[in-house]
Amino acid sequence: MISFSLTNQYKLIKLVKVYPIKGGFMTKNEFVKVLAKKTNISQEKAKEFLDATLSTIVETLKSGDSVLFTGFGSFYVSNRAQRKGRNPQTGEAITIPAFKLPAFKVGAVFKEEINKQEKPAPKGKKK
């Protein structure tokens, strides 16, 4: 297992909070723009960094290892066994082959930050 420790575990979470995206999701290009702005680097360098990070995660998983970002979460491969199924159109019995499924398990700090409730403003004292 390869392990990386984030110097600031909330950086990505704050990145998304500071720059909300309309439509409910952030595209890769939008993410690159935000990453470039937050790190004061060019968008080209930010894209190179993101591409290198993602390809390193893929290569690590392909080699059979996991990637752990302490507090954020871990990427790993789940092995799914061969099983029997049915073709929904014909009802014919089929065999679904075994396969590897990349997966992500959320870390405690990330989960807590996402589920953190905004505290209501304190009420004034009653007279």
Buried (B, 14 or more C-beta within 10 A) or exposed (E): EEEEEBEEBBEBBEBEEEBEEEEEEBEEEBBBBBBBBBEEEEEEEBBEBBEEEEEEBEEBBEEEBBBBBBBBBBBBBEEEEEEEEEEEEEEEEEEEEEEEEEEEEEBEBBBEBEEEEEEEEEEEEEE
